[in-house]
Amino acid sequence: MGVDIIFKIAAIGILTAIVGQILKQTGKEEIATMATLAGLILVLVMILGMIGDLFTAIKTLFSF
């Protein structure tokens, strides 16, 4: 779970940026904004899952 999650987040960011720029150049700014928001939500869901795992690990660590 170390470096691979960073590469996944970076790949999502790069793909979102490319798709957003292509859509903006074709004149579809609204769809570009939606694509950017979709990428952001995807990354946030990944991070929230990791935070949930962290809290579970801390809970098991401090349980007596």
Sequence and secondary structure as in RCSB ss.txt:
>XXXX:A:sequence
MGVDIIFKIAAIGILTAIVGQILKQTGKEEIATMATLAGLILVLVMILGMIGDLFTAIKTLFSF
>XXXX:A:secstr
  HHHHHHHHHHHHHHHHHHHHHHHTT HHHHHHHHHHHHHHHHHHHHHHHHHHHHHHHHHH  
